[in-house]
Amino acid sequence: MEGKEHIYFAAPPLPYYLESGESFHLPGVQHPSRKHLGMFDLILMESGQLFIGEEEQQWTLTAGQTLLLLPDRYHYSVKPSEEKAHFYWVHFQSVGEWQQSGQEHANLSHDEHYQRFLTSPYSLHLQKKWTLPYPEQAFRLMRTLNKAGGERQSSAFWTQQQTFEELLRMMDLRQNEDSTSPVVTLAEKAEAYIKNNYRSGITSKTLTEALNFHYNYITRCMKQVYGMTPIEYLTKYRLEQAKLLLLKTEWPVADIALHVGFENVPYFSNCFAGQIGLPPSKFRRQYTT
């Protein structure tokens, strides 16, 4: 099964390296089954085939392909290897929030989850199953990771984390524009437009004119990638900026509402209370008194 699922990691902080290795499967050998591993498992195929599943999804991995298995899912062998297979693996963890496209993190509500992504300076985009554009470069990095495991721990730590981050950068879809789907590309352009113009009157018409796509298509793309319509994203982002101003300034609530793009102050207060759980004035007082 070849899907277009993406995994997003809010950054900073970047995911951090735990351990890595390589495996050689002879015909008849199966990948071990695991449940709720508690860490991400990245597989990079150098040769052969690997038949692996995660919950209801199943894949056949071939040379030059990668698969990112999630920490809170059931992973299993679909069937034994039919030929010799050689692959690398990396276990890593994420301190920051993460999401799978079209889904919310299992331990977070919709609002809690997207607040982290809205305020994060960057989000790392990895495709769940991917064909490496430069496989030899990835394998070289994996060999460096594994070799560092035999060094003194004090020096191995920095070598491994730096090498792991180089691997993430190579796999980040934002660094590989040719590999990024049109849906993700348009959603990111809409996101950038909203963040750069949130104080002005953004409408379906202005978005359509700015991005040269029909508003309904822009909406579908943003729903698929971020789980929100453009207007929902705009409102959420304005409220996050309002929160920062309430904490960093002594501006009146009405001035903050107008500054972040709300023309109606009572409407701003209602939106703020609905999303944050407190009216703006009470939100400010709980951190300043």
C-alpha positions as CSV (number, residue, x, y, z in Angstrom):
1,M,0.0,0.0,0.0
2,E,1.5,3.3,-1.1
3,G,0.0,6.2,0.8
4,K,0.7,9.9,1.0
5,E,0.4,10.2,4.8
6,H,2.7,12.8,6.4
7,I,4.0,13.0,10.0
8,Y,4.6,16.6,11.3
9,F,6.9,17.4,14.2
10,A,6.6,20.9,15.8
11,A,10.1,22.3,16.2
12,P,12.0,23.4,18.1
13,P,12.9,21.1,19.7
14,L,13.8,18.6,17.0
15,P,13.3,14.9,17.6
16,Y,16.2,13.3,19.4
17,Y,18.1,10.1,18.6
18,L,17.9,7.0,20.8
19,E,19.5,4.1,19.0
20,S,20.1,2.6,15.6
21,G,21.3,-0.5,13.9
22,E,21.1,-2.6,10.7
23,S,19.4,-6.0,10.1
24,F,20.0,-8.7,7.5
25,H,17.0,-11.0,6.8
26,L,17.4,-14.4,5.1
27,P,14.4,-15.8,3.3
28,G,11.8,-16.9,5.8
29,V,12.8,-14.4,8.5
30,Q,10.0,-12.1,9.7
31,H,10.2,-8.6,11.2
32,P,9.3,-8.7,14.9
33,S,5.8,-7.6,16.0
34,R,5.6,-4.9,18.6
35,K,2.8,-3.0,20.3
36,H,3.0,0.5,21.7
37,L,6.8,0.6,21.3
38,G,6.9,4.1,22.8
39,M,9.3,5.5,20.2
40,F,9.4,6.2,16.5
41,D,10.9,3.5,14.4
42,L,12.3,4.6,11.0
43,I,13.2,1.9,8.6
44,L,15.5,2.5,5.5
45,M,15.7,-0.4,3.0
46,E,19.1,-0.9,1.2
47,S,18.2,-4.2,-0.6
48,G,15.6,-6.9,-0.8
49,Q,12.0,-6.6,0.4
50,L,10.3,-6.2,3.8
51,F,6.6,-7.0,4.3
52,I,5.3,-5.0,7.3
53,G,2.1,-3.6,8.7
54,E,0.9,-1.0,11.2
55,E,-2.7,-1.5,12.5
56,E,-4.8,-1.8,9.3
57,Q,-2.2,-0.6,6.9
58,Q,0.3,-2.9,5.1
59,W,3.4,-2.1,3.0
60,T,6.0,-3.9,0.8
61,L,9.3,-2.0,1.2
62,T,11.9,-2.3,-1.5
63,A,15.4,-0.9,-2.0
64,G,15.7,2.9,-1.4
65,Q,12.4,3.2,0.5
66,T,11.7,4.3,4.0
67,L,8.8,3.7,6.4
68,L,8.1,5.6,9.7
69,L,6.3,3.5,12.3
70,L,4.5,5.4,15.0
71,P,5.1,4.9,18.8
72,D,1.5,4.3,19.8
73,R,0.6,1.7,17.1
74,Y,0.8,-2.1,16.6
75,H,3.5,-3.1,14.2
76,Y,3.7,-6.6,12.7
77,S,5.2,-8.7,10.0
78,V,2.8,-9.3,7.1
79,K,4.7,-12.3,5.9
80,P,8.3,-13.6,6.0
81,S,11.0,-12.3,3.7
82,E,11.1,-14.0,0.3
83,E,14.7,-13.0,-0.5
84,K,17.7,-11.6,1.3
85,A,16.9,-8.2,2.8
86,H,19.2,-5.6,4.2
87,F,17.8,-2.5,6.0
88,Y,18.8,0.1,8.6
89,W,16.6,1.3,11.5
90,V,16.6,4.3,13.8
91,H,14.6,4.7,17.0
92,F,14.0,8.2,18.1
93,Q,11.7,10.3,20.3
94,S,10.0,13.7,20.1
95,V,9.7,16.1,23.0
96,G,7.5,18.4,21.0
97,E,4.0,17.6,19.6
98,W,3.5,15.6,16.5
99,Q,0.6,14.7,14.3
100,Q,-0.2,12.4,11.3
101,S,-1.9,14.1,8.4
102,G,-5.7,14.0,8.8
103,Q,-5.4,12.7,12.4
104,E,-4.9,14.2,15.8
105,H,-2.4,13.0,18.3
106,A,-4.1,10.4,20.4
107,N,-3.3,12.1,23.7
108,L,-4.3,15.6,22.8
109,S,-7.5,17.4,22.1
110,H,-8.0,19.1,18.7
111,D,-7.5,22.6,20.3
112,E,-4.5,21.6,22.5
113,H,-2.8,19.9,19.5
114,Y,-3.1,22.7,17.0
115,Q,-2.1,25.5,19.4
116,R,1.4,23.9,19.5
117,F,1.7,23.9,15.7
118,L,0.4,27.4,15.3
119,T,3.0,28.8,17.7
120,S,5.9,26.6,16.5
121,P,8.4,28.4,14.3
122,Y,8.8,25.4,12.1
123,S,7.4,21.9,11.6
124,L,9.3,19.0,10.3
125,H,7.5,17.1,7.5
126,L,8.3,13.4,7.0
127,Q,6.3,11.2,4.6
128,K,5.3,8.0,6.2
129,K,6.4,5.8,3.3
130,W,8.9,7.5,1.0
131,T,11.4,6.7,-1.8
132,L,14.7,8.3,-1.0
133,P,15.9,10.7,-3.7
134,Y,19.5,10.1,-2.6
135,P,19.6,6.7,-1.0
136,E,23.4,6.3,-0.9
137,Q,23.6,9.6,1.1
138,A,21.1,8.2,3.6
139,F,22.9,4.9,3.9
140,R,26.2,6.7,4.5
141,L,24.6,8.6,7.4
142,M,23.2,5.4,8.8
143,R,26.7,3.8,8.8
144,T,28.0,6.9,10.6
145,L,25.3,6.6,13.2
146,N,26.0,2.9,13.8
147,K,29.8,3.3,13.8
148,A,29.6,6.1,16.5
149,G,27.9,3.6,18.8
150,G,31.4,2.1,19.4
151,E,33.0,5.4,20.4
152,R,33.2,6.9,23.9
153,Q,29.7,7.9,25.0
154,S,30.7,11.6,25.5
155,S,31.8,11.9,21.8
156,A,29.3,9.4,20.4
157,F,26.3,11.5,21.7
158,W,27.2,14.6,19.7
159,T,28.2,12.6,16.6
160,Q,24.9,10.6,16.6
161,Q,22.6,13.5,17.3
162,Q,24.2,15.7,14.6
163,T,24.2,12.9,12.1
164,F,20.5,12.1,13.0
165,E,19.5,15.7,12.4
166,E,21.3,15.6,9.1
167,L,19.3,12.6,8.2
168,L,16.0,14.4,9.2
169,R,17.0,17.4,7.2
170,M,17.5,15.2,4.1
171,M,14.1,13.6,4.6
172,D,12.2,16.8,5.5
173,L,9.7,17.3,2.7
174,R,10.1,21.1,3.0
175,Q,13.7,20.6,1.9
176,N,12.6,18.4,-1.0
177,E,10.1,20.5,-2.8
178,D,10.0,18.2,-5.8
179,S,8.8,15.4,-3.5
180,T,6.2,17.6,-1.7
181,S,2.6,16.9,-2.9
182,P,0.6,19.8,-4.4
183,V,-1.8,19.6,-1.5
184,V,0.9,20.1,1.1
185,T,2.5,22.9,-1.0
186,L,-0.7,24.8,-1.4
187,A,-1.7,24.3,2.3
188,E,1.7,25.7,3.3
189,K,1.4,28.7,1.0
190,A,-2.1,29.4,2.5
191,E,-0.6,29.1,6.0
192,A,2.2,31.5,5.1
193,Y,-0.2,34.0,3.6
194,I,-2.4,33.9,6.7
195,K,0.5,34.4,9.1
196,N,1.9,37.3,7.1
197,N,-1.5,39.0,6.7
198,Y,-3.5,38.0,9.8
199,R,-4.0,41.6,10.9
200,S,-5.8,42.6,7.6
201,G,-9.2,41.5,6.4
202,I,-8.5,38.0,4.9
203,T,-11.4,36.6,3.1
204,S,-12.1,33.8,0.6
205,K,-11.7,36.3,-2.2
206,T,-8.3,37.6,-1.0
207,L,-7.0,34.1,-0.5
208,T,-8.2,33.1,-4.0
209,E,-6.5,36.1,-5.6
210,A,-3.3,35.7,-3.6
211,L,-2.9,31.9,-4.3
212,N,-4.6,31.7,-7.7
213,F,-6.7,28.7,-6.6
214,H,-10.4,28.4,-6.0
215,Y,-11.2,28.9,-2.3
216,N,-12.9,25.5,-2.0
217,Y,-9.7,23.7,-3.2
218,I,-7.6,25.8,-0.7
219,T,-10.0,24.8,2.0
220,R,-9.8,21.1,1.1
221,C,-6.0,21.2,1.2
222,M,-5.8,23.0,4.5
223,K,-8.3,20.6,6.0
224,Q,-6.2,17.6,4.8
225,V,-2.9,19.0,6.1
226,Y,-3.8,21.1,9.2
227,G,-7.3,19.8,10.1
228,M,-8.8,23.3,9.8
229,T,-10.3,25.6,7.2
230,P,-8.4,28.8,6.3
231,I,-10.8,30.9,8.4
232,E,-10.5,28.5,11.4
233,Y,-6.7,28.7,11.1
234,L,-6.9,32.5,10.8
235,T,-9.0,32.8,13.9
236,K,-6.8,30.4,15.9
237,Y,-3.6,32.2,14.8
238,R,-5.1,35.7,15.7
239,L,-6.1,34.4,19.2
240,E,-2.6,33.0,19.7
241,Q,-1.1,36.4,18.9
242,A,-3.6,38.0,21.2
243,K,-2.4,35.7,24.0
244,L,1.1,36.9,23.5
245,L,0.1,40.6,23.6
246,L,-2.0,40.1,26.7
247,L,1.1,38.7,28.5
248,K,3.8,41.0,27.0
249,T,2.0,44.3,27.0
250,E,-0.4,46.4,29.1
251,W,-2.5,47.3,26.1
252,P,-6.3,47.4,26.7
253,V,-8.2,44.4,25.5
254,A,-10.0,46.4,22.8
255,D,-6.7,47.6,21.3
256,I,-5.3,44.1,21.2
257,A,-8.5,42.8,19.5
258,L,-8.2,45.4,16.8
259,H,-4.4,44.9,16.5
260,V,-4.7,41.2,15.7
261,G,-7.5,41.7,13.1
262,F,-10.8,41.5,15.0
263,E,-13.1,44.4,14.1
264,N,-15.7,43.6,16.8
265,V,-14.4,43.5,20.3
266,P,-17.3,41.5,21.9
267,Y,-16.8,38.9,19.2
268,F,-13.1,38.7,20.0
269,S,-13.8,38.2,23.7
270,N,-16.4,35.5,22.9
271,C,-13.9,33.7,20.5
272,F,-11.1,34.0,23.1
273,A,-13.2,32.6,25.9
274,G,-14.4,29.8,23.7
275,Q,-11.0,28.8,22.5
276,I,-8.8,29.5,25.6
277,G,-11.4,28.9,28.3
278,L,-11.2,32.3,29.9
279,P,-12.1,35.9,28.9
280,P,-9.1,37.9,27.8
281,S,-9.0,40.0,31.0
282,K,-9.1,36.9,33.3
283,F,-6.4,35.2,31.2
284,R,-4.1,38.2,31.7
285,R,-4.7,38.4,35.4
286,Q,-3.9,34.8,36.1
287,Y,-0.4,35.4,34.8
288,T,0.2,39.0,36.1
289,T,-1.2,39.0,39.6
